[in-house]
Amino acid sequence: MSEKIPPGAKPRVVPCPACGGDSIYASSNPFRPFCSERCKNLDLGAGASESFRVASEASPDDQPFGDAKLQ
């Protein structure tokens, strides 16, 4: 799936999700949507360290494997 950019057309520029800088969103940028390898690795590291989490409204006791004393 290579993108063909017509001659004279500008490539799409999007904000980098990590730093907010300009990032070229085209097949010529191997780190897209990130602007650089550094930003890509920062995002990967944040995901690996579980910095990106979604809060749950359910208490641990409502989980299927909650407190063994209550089962």
N, C-alpha and C positions, 0 to 999 in steps of 0.2 A: 504494500500500500504506500507507494511513494506519491507525494503531492507534487503536482505539476503547477508551477507558478508561471503564468503567462509573462512573456517579456515585457518589461516596463512596469509590471505590477509590483506593489509593495507587499512584502510578507506581513502576515498578521503579527502584531506585537501585543502581548498580554502581560499583566503584572505577575511577577514571580510570586508563588504562594509563600515562599520562605522570607524573602527580604523586601518584596514589593517593588523591586526594580523592573526595568523593561526586559522582557524575554521574548525572543523570536519563536513563534509557534509554527515551526516548519520542520520538515524532515532533515534539514541541514543542522538543526540543533539536537544533538543526541540526548540532552538532558531535559527536553521539554516535558512539562510546562515550566520547569525551573530554568533559571538563567545560567547556572553553572553546576559543575560537579559538587562543589562545596555546599550549595543550597540543597541539592538533591540528597546528599549524605546527612546534612543536618535534619532534614525531614525524616529520613529513614531512621536515624538515631532516636529521634523523639518518639517515633512509633514503637521502636524496640524497647524503649525504657518506659513505655505505657504513659507517656505524657499526654497523649490524646485519649481521653476517656469520655464516655457518655454516662451521666449520672442516672442512677436507677431510683425510682420512687419506692420500690418494694424493699421491705426490711429483710435482713438475712433470714429471719425466722419464717418468712413466707416462701423461701426458696425450697426446692424439693429435697435438698440435702442440708437443711438448717441444723438447729441444735438437736443433737441426738437424745438429750434428756427429755425433750418434749414429744418425741415420737413413740 
